[in-house]
Every structure is written in structure tokens, then in C-alpha cells.
């Protein structure tokens, strides 16, 4: 069992305890970050005269060799090591001898693991942001192509007013835009370097923490060494942001499942993103949308586990904090997979435009426009609302839409109706007249799409 401590102990750790304590099975994920941090640390040690230039060059060469061999597969990371830090340092000592033992001068595994996790999370935030950006590009393209694709808008899952696919997808554009903003905030707030904090109280060596922070693209060193090694706020913030992303994906997936159903038939999901049934040959199931929806609880669970782990921990580092890795890695991988697959699904999805428009028409989504028409003819809104309600009831009995009523039928409800009622309540007119900022009308949507394109151009 390769470990970097033991002088204080008179017998070897029980194998079961060792395995329970070990983290190599999952923290090997950040071997790149561990080596990158060690390279910055050893260069700082040489700069400060703590190591000689020759010692620094040998350690740098050894670390780069380990990185190269892990990348090309000739140096496997095995479970004989307790953690990734033990793996790197033990292999370095094997390669360059006792000089390798000087790598750990002026640092602790506490500030080392804090650094590795920050570097890893920062890299992953950039990847997730890129995936959200790709999703936004697909949403924006769908919006541009569907400014005149009419569909019912819903409240309470009841057909409410006519909107367009562009308008509906625009709502999700805003959600995912906010998700990117949250990721950016987290990345900015967490961008301080903990290396040099030691176990919790710094070190007596004359370290240049600002130099290390600059080498690793941090804004500055962390301000308090106790906080440095025990801070997991940025992980909690990330898991919260990932839960929100997943919640948005889940809402969207739920709608796609509904739209894909036989009763709605609003969309057709590409075969590449669907599956069939082992017994029912007619089935084409929206499995990707369902799995995205289902995996949301998994990400929520990671957030709750992290909050629960941290709630009773006194300063400074405690082993409980090792539990931050597996759940964070899993949540990150889950969200990345969901974003990539969901983007591919909606990018290839076909809209059944005629079905959507007919659903809006026969769902009385233009009832509000009938009431507005009556108001424009001088009837008080409350009376207009009552008249329209009676018209809807009559149409339900007849099995027709408001647009299908004859002129004499309109007049039987109110003498103010004229022939222009047909144009006033057509789907096209109902949508086109809604041009306040954020509405589905073409003028409003043109402004919204231009705003979105400008945002995407800025990356």
C-alpha cells in the first residue's frame, strides 16, 4: 500500500480501513490538475531559493514524463496508491530518486487536494458552459425558422393563447442564458488559489503564493489558510447551478414527451434519438427525453448530499470533505451527457406545423381575442368575457372552433360583431398583434432573435 505518511504509526493500516480511506478510484480523474499544480509549486520553490535550479529541472522533467506516460497508457493508475497525489509523488521518486521527495516541501495534501479540485471544477465549468452555448445555438436556429409556426400556449396544461414555436423556445433560451450567467459567476468567485495554505496554518517557508496563483491562472491567492482547505462553497454553488440546468432540461424534456405523444403529435423525434418496444412494434419512445428527466433527481441528490456533509463540519479540514469528489464528478458527467444528447435530439426533431396550428385553433386559444374584439366595439371587458364564455360553450356543444361559427351565429351572441371578426381571430392575426417586448408577434420576435444572436456572437 503506497502512502506518503507513516512515521507516527507503529503498524500498518488495516486493509479494510485503507480501502475505506482511499480515493484513488475516483480522484485519479484529476491527474492532469495534480501535475499542473505540482509544476507551478516546484517552479516557485526554485524561484524562492528553497530548491536549486537543477533540482527544479529534474522534478519538472520527471513530472512531465509521468504526465506523458499516463496520457499514452504506458503508466496505468492503479489502486495500490491511496490517492492521486501518492501516485504522482511515488512515481516521481521512483524515476528521479530522493530529489523527488523535495516536491512536497511547503505544502500539505490538504491544500494540494483543494487546489486540484478547484482546477478540475474550473476546467469542467468551461466545458459545461460550452455545451450550454451549443444548446443555445440550436434553440436560436429553431426560433429563426419558426417565427410563423403557430401552436397553443399553455397554462395549467390547458390551452390558453396562441403563440409560436419561436416564442416557446425563446423561453428556454432565457433559462439557459441564465444558466451560463450562473456558471460564470461561480467561476469568477472561486478563482482564488489555495496552494501554500498548508494543512491549515500556512508554512514557515518563504513561499510566493501570488506567483503560484499567476502561474495557474487564478486571480489571486486565497485570503485565509483555514478557509482555503475547508472551503467547499464553490462545489455547492456548482451543484446548485447544475441542478438548475438539469431542472430546465427536465421541464423541456417533459414537454417533448407530451408533444411526442399520440394525442398531441406536435413533434417527431429522429430515429437516432428514439427506441422501440420489445413487444409492441408500433412504439417509438422518447427515451432520451425521459432519461434526461429521470437523471435530474440524481443531480439534485448530489447537491443535497454535499450540503448535508458540510453542515456540521468544524474548521478546518476533516475527512468528510473527501465525499465531495465522487458525487461532484458524477453530477458533472451526468449534466454533460444530458446537455449533449438533448441538444442532438432537438436539433434533429421535426415539427408537425399543421397539427400544432389546428390544436391552437380547436383549443379556443383565440377566445381572449374575441373578448378583446368586443371591447374594441365598446362592450365592457367583464361583459365581453361573459359573452365569449357562452360562445365557447356553444362551440363545444357543436364540436367546432370559434373561427367556424357563421356570421348569424356570431350575431346571436352580440349585434356588434361584423365580418372582420374572422380576420381578427385568425391564428395569424392573434399572434401578429402581440408585439409588446417579449411577446410572440413577428416584430417582437425579430427583436428578440437579434438580441439572442448578438449575445451568441459575444460567446
C-alpha positions in Angstrom: 0.0 0.0 0.0 1.8 3.2 -1.3 1.2 6.0 1.1 3.1 9.3 1.9 2.7 9.2 5.7 3.5 6.7 8.5 6.4 7.9 10.7 4.0 8.4 13.5 2.5 4.9 13.2 3.9 1.6 14.6 1.9 -0.8 12.4 0.4 -0.8 9.0 -3.2 0.3 8.4 -5.8 -2.4 8.3 -6.5 -3.3 4.7 -10.2 -2.6 5.1 -9.5 0.8 6.7 -7.0 1.6 3.9 -9.6 0.8 1.2 -12.3 2.8 3.0 -9.9 5.8 3.3 -8.5 5.6 -0.2 -9.7 7.9 -3.0 -7.6 6.8 -6.0 -10.6 5.1 -7.6 -12.1 8.4 -8.4 -9.6 11.2 -7.7 -7.4 9.8 -10.5 -9.7 12.0 -12.7 -7.6 15.0 -11.9 -4.1 13.6 -12.5 -3.6 16.5 -15.0 -4.5 19.1 -12.4 -2.4 17.5 -9.8 0.7 17.5 -12.0 0.0 21.0 -13.2 -0.2 22.3 -9.6 3.0 20.5 -8.7 4.8 22.0 -11.7 3.8 25.5 -10.5 4.7 24.7 -6.9 8.2 23.4 -7.8 9.0 26.4 -10.0 8.0 28.7 -7.2 10.2 26.7 -4.8 13.2 27.3 -7.1 12.3 31.0 -7.6 12.4 31.4 -3.8 15.7 29.6 -3.4 14.1 26.7 -1.5 15.2 24.3 -4.3 18.1 24.7 -6.7 17.5 25.2 -10.4 19.0 21.8 -11.1 16.6 20.1 -8.6 13.7 22.0 -10.1 14.6 20.9 -13.6 14.8 17.3 -12.6 11.4 17.4 -10.9 9.8 19.2 -13.8 11.2 16.6 -16.2 10.0 13.8 -14.0 6.5 15.2 -13.7 6.2 15.8 -17.4 7.3 12.3 -18.0 4.7 10.9 -15.7 2.0 13.0 -17.4 3.2 11.8 -20.8 3.2 8.2 -19.8 -0.3 8.3 -18.2 -1.6 10.0 -21.3 -0.2 7.4 -23.7 -1.3 4.5 -21.4 2.2 3.2 -20.5 1.7 4.2 -16.9 -1.6 2.9 -15.5 -3.0 4.5 -12.3 -3.7 1.5 -10.0 -5.3 1.1 -6.6 -2.0 0.3 -4.9 -1.9 4.0 -4.3 -4.1 5.8 -1.7 -4.8 8.8 -3.9 -3.6 10.6 -7.0 -1.1 12.7 -5.0 0.5 9.5 -3.7 0.6 8.0 -7.2 2.3 11.1 -8.7 4.9 11.5 -5.9 5.7 7.8 -5.6 6.3 7.5 -9.3 8.4 10.7 -9.3 10.6 9.3 -6.5 11.0 6.0 -8.4 12.1 8.0 -11.5 14.5 10.6 -10.2 15.3 9.4 -6.7 15.4 11.3 -3.4 15.2 14.7 -5.2 11.5 13.7 -5.8 10.9 13.8 -2.1 11.5 17.5 -2.1 8.4 18.2 -4.3 6.2 18.3 -1.2 8.2 21.0 0.5 5.9 23.8 1.8 2.6 22.1 1.1 0.1 19.7 2.6 -2.2 17.2 1.0 -5.0 19.5 2.3 -4.0 22.5 0.2 -3.0 20.2 -2.6 -6.3 18.5 -2.9 -8.1 21.9 -2.5 -6.1 23.1 -5.5 -6.7 20.0 -7.6 -10.4 20.2 -7.0 -10.6 23.9 -7.9 -8.6 23.4 -11.1 -10.8 20.4 -12.1 -14.0 22.2 -11.3 -12.9 25.3 -13.2 -12.0 23.2 -16.3 -15.4 21.4 -16.1 -17.3 24.7 -15.8 -15.7 25.8 -19.1 -16.8 22.5 -20.7 -20.3 22.7 -19.4 -20.6 26.4 -20.5 -19.5 25.3 -24.0 -22.3 22.6 -24.0 -24.9 25.1 -22.9 -23.7 27.5 -25.5 -24.2 24.8 -28.2 -27.7 24.2 -27.0 -28.5 27.9 -27.1 -27.2 28.0 -30.8 -29.6 25.2 -31.7 -32.5 26.9 -29.9 -31.8 30.1 -31.7 -31.7 28.4 -35.0 -35.1 26.7 -34.3 -36.5 30.1 -33.3 -35.4 31.8 -36.5 -37.0 29.0 -38.6 -40.3 29.0 -36.7 -41.5 32.6 -36.2 -44.7 31.7 -38.0 -45.2 28.2 -36.7 -48.3 28.6 -34.6 -49.1 26.5 -31.6 -51.1 26.7 -28.4 -49.5 28.3 -25.4 -50.5 26.6 -22.1 -51.2 27.5 -18.5 -52.2 24.7 -16.1 -51.5 22.3 -19.1 -54.7 23.9 -20.6 -54.6 25.6 -24.0 -54.6 29.3 -23.3 -53.5 31.6 -26.1 -51.8 31.2 -29.5 -48.0 31.5 -29.6 -45.3 30.3 -31.9 -42.6 27.7 -31.6 -40.1 30.6 -31.8 -41.8 32.2 -28.8 -42.0 28.9 -26.8 -38.3 28.0 -27.5 -37.4 31.6 -26.6 -38.5 31.0 -23.1 -35.9 28.2 -22.8 -33.3 30.4 -24.4 -33.7 32.7 -21.5 -33.4 29.9 -19.0 -30.2 28.5 -20.4 -28.8 32.1 -20.8 -29.2 32.5 -17.1 -27.5 29.1 -16.5 -24.5 30.4 -18.3 -24.5 33.5 -16.2 -24.6 31.4 -13.0 -21.7 29.3 -14.2 -19.7 32.5 -15.0 -20.4 33.9 -11.5 -19.2 30.7 -9.8 -16.1 30.6 -11.9 -15.2 34.2 -11.1 -15.9 33.8 -7.4 -13.9 30.6 -6.9 -10.9 31.8 -8.9 -8.5 32.1 -5.9 -5.5 29.8 -5.3 -5.4 27.8 -2.1 -1.9 26.3 -2.6 0.5 27.5 0.0 -2.1 27.3 2.8 -0.5 24.2 4.1 -2.6 21.9 6.4 -4.4 24.9 7.8 -1.9 27.5 9.1 0.4 28.3 6.2 4.1 27.5 6.4 7.4 28.9 7.6 8.9 28.6 4.2 9.1 31.9 2.2 6.5 30.9 -0.4 5.4 33.3 -3.1 1.7 32.4 -3.3 1.0 35.2 -5.7 3.5 33.7 -8.2 1.8 30.3 -8.0 -1.7 31.9 -8.4 -0.5 33.7 -11.5 1.1 30.5 -13.0 -2.2 28.7 -12.6 -4.4 31.5 -14.0 -6.0 32.4 -10.7 -6.9 36.0 -9.9 -5.1 35.9 -6.5 -4.2 33.6 -3.6 -6.9 32.8 -1.1 -7.0 35.2 1.9 -7.3 32.8 4.9 -5.5 29.5 5.1 -8.1 27.8 7.3 -10.9 28.7 4.8 -8.6 27.7 1.9 -8.5 24.0 2.9 -12.1 23.7 4.2 -14.0 25.7 1.6 -16.5 23.7 -0.5 -18.9 26.6 -1.2 -17.9 26.6 -4.8 -18.8 23.0 -5.2 -22.2 23.6 -3.5 -22.7 26.5 -5.8 -21.8 24.4 -8.9 -24.1 21.6 -7.8 -26.9 24.1 -7.4 -26.2 25.6 -10.8 -26.1 22.1 -12.3 -29.4 21.2 -10.6 -31.0 24.3 -12.2 -29.6 23.3 -15.6 -31.0 19.9 -15.2 -34.3 21.2 -14.0 -34.6 23.3 -17.2 -33.7 20.3 -19.3 -36.2 18.2 -17.4 -39.0 20.7 -18.0 -38.1 20.9 -21.7 -38.0 17.0 -21.8 -41.4 16.7 -20.2 -42.9 19.0 -22.9 -41.2 17.0 -25.7 -42.6 13.8 -24.2 -46.1 15.3 -24.2 -45.7 16.8 -27.7 -44.4 13.4 -29.0 -47.4 11.5 -27.7 -50.1 10.1 -30.0 -52.6 12.6 -28.6 -50.5 15.6 -29.5 -48.3 14.7 -32.4 -46.6 18.1 -32.4 -43.1 16.7 -33.0 -41.4 13.7 -34.5 -38.2 12.7 -32.8 -35.5 11.4 -35.1 -34.9 7.6 -35.1 -31.4 8.1 -33.8 -32.8 9.6 -30.5 -35.7 7.1 -30.1 -36.2 3.5 -29.2 -38.8 0.8 -29.9 -40.6 -1.7 -27.8 -39.5 -5.4 -27.4 -43.2 -6.5 -27.7 -45.1 -3.6 -29.3 -43.9 -3.0 -32.9 -45.8 0.3 -33.3 -43.9 2.1 -30.5 -41.4 4.9 -30.9 -40.4 6.0 -27.5 -38.8 9.4 -26.5 -36.2 7.6 -24.3 -33.6 10.4 -24.4 -36.1 13.0 -23.1 -37.3 10.5 -20.4 -33.8 9.7 -19.3 -32.8 13.4 -19.1 -35.9 13.9 -17.0 -35.1 10.9 -14.8 -31.4 11.8 -14.2 -32.4 15.2 -12.8 -33.0 13.6 -9.4 -29.5 12.2 -9.4 -28.0 15.7 -9.7 -30.4 17.0 -7.0 -29.2 14.2 -4.8 -25.6 15.2 -5.2 -26.4 18.8 -4.1 -28.3 17.5 -1.0 -25.5 15.1 -0.1 -22.9 17.8 -0.3 -25.0 20.2 1.8 -25.6 17.5 4.4 -21.9 16.5 4.5 -20.8 20.1 5.1 -23.4 21.2 7.6 -21.7 20.1 10.8 -18.0 20.2 10.0 -15.9 22.4 12.2 -12.7 24.2 10.9 -10.5 23.2 9.3 -10.1 20.2 7.1 -12.0 17.0 8.0 -12.0 13.7 6.1 -15.8 14.1 5.5 -14.8 16.5 2.8 -13.4 13.7 0.7 -17.0 12.9 -0.1 -17.1 16.0 -2.3 -15.5 14.2 -5.3 -17.5 11.2 -6.3 -20.8 13.0 -6.2 -19.5 16.1 -8.0 -17.8 14.0 -10.7 -21.0 12.1 -11.2 -23.2 15.2 -11.3 -20.8 16.9 -13.8 -20.7 13.8 -16.1 -24.5 13.4 -15.9 -25.2 17.0 -16.9 -22.6 17.0 -19.7 -24.2 13.8 -21.1 -27.7 15.2 -20.8 -26.8 18.5 -22.5 -25.0 16.8 -25.4 -27.8 14.3 -26.0 -30.7 16.8 -25.5 -29.0 19.2 -28.0 -28.7 16.5 -30.6 -32.4 15.4 -30.0 -33.9 18.8 -30.6 -31.5 19.7 -33.4 -32.9 16.7 -35.4 -36.5 17.0 -34.2 -39.3 17.7 -36.8 -42.3 20.0 -36.1 -45.7 18.9 -37.3 -46.7 22.5 -38.1 -50.2 21.9 -39.3 -51.1 19.7 -36.3 -49.8 22.4 -34.0 -51.8 25.2 -35.6 -55.0 23.1 -35.7 -54.5 22.3 -32.0 -54.3 26.0 -31.2 -57.4 26.7 -33.3 -59.5 24.0 -31.8 -58.4 24.7 -28.3 -60.1 28.1 -28.3 -56.8 29.9 -27.8 -58.2 32.9 -29.6 -61.1 33.3 -27.1 -59.2 36.2 -25.4 -59.0 37.9 -28.8 -62.8 37.5 -29.3 -63.3 39.3 -25.9 -60.7 42.0 -27.0 -62.7 42.5 -30.3 -65.9 43.1 -28.3 -64.1 45.6 -26.0 -62.9 47.5 -29.1 -66.6 47.7 -30.1 -67.4 49.4 -26.9 -68.5 46.5 -24.7 -67.1 46.5 -21.1 -64.5 43.7 -20.7 -66.4 41.9 -18.0 -69.4 41.6 -20.3 -67.2 40.7 -23.2 -65.7 37.9 -21.1 -69.1 36.5 -20.4 -70.3 36.6 -24.0 -67.1 34.9 -25.2 -67.5 32.2 -22.5 -71.0 31.4 -23.7 -69.7 31.2 -27.3 -67.0 28.7 -26.3 -69.7 26.6 -24.5 -71.8 26.7 -27.7 -68.9 25.6 -29.8 -68.1 22.8 -27.5 -71.7 21.5 -27.9 -71.4 21.8 -31.7 -67.9 20.4 -31.9 -66.4 23.3 -33.8 -63.9 26.2 -33.3 -64.8 29.8 -32.8 -63.5 30.5 -36.3 -66.0 28.1 -37.7 -69.1 30.0 -36.5 -71.3 31.5 -39.2 -71.9 35.3 -39.1 -75.5 34.8 -38.0 -74.3 32.7 -35.1 -71.8 35.4 -34.1 -74.7 38.0 -34.2 -76.8 35.8 -32.0 -74.4 36.4 -29.2 -73.9 40.2 -29.8 -75.0 42.6 -32.5 -71.6 44.4 -32.6 -69.9 41.5 -34.5 -69.0 42.3 -38.1 -67.3 40.3 -40.8 -63.9 41.5 -39.7 -64.2 39.1 -36.8 -62.9 36.3 -38.9 -59.6 38.1 -39.6 -59.4 39.4 -36.1 -59.4 36.0 -34.5 -57.3 34.1 -37.1 -54.2 32.5 -35.6 -52.0 34.7 -37.8 -53.7 37.9 -36.5 -53.9 36.8 -32.9 -50.1 36.3 -32.9 -49.1 39.2 -35.1 -51.0 41.8 -32.9 -48.9 40.8 -29.9 -45.8 42.9 -30.3 -45.0 44.2 -26.9 -41.5 43.4 -25.8 -41.2 39.6 -25.1 -44.5 38.7 -26.9 -44.8 36.2 -29.8 -45.6 38.8 -32.5 -43.2 38.9 -35.5 -41.8 42.4 -34.7 -41.2 41.4 -31.1 -39.7 38.1 -32.1 -37.4 39.7 -34.6 -36.0 42.0 -31.9 -35.7 39.0 -29.5 -33.8 36.9 -32.1 -31.5 39.8 -33.0 -30.8 40.2 -29.3 -30.0 36.5 -28.9 -27.8 36.4 -32.0 -25.8 39.4 -30.6 -25.5 37.6 -27.3 -24.2 34.4 -29.0 -21.8 36.3 -31.1 -20.2 37.6 -27.9 -19.7 33.9 -26.8 
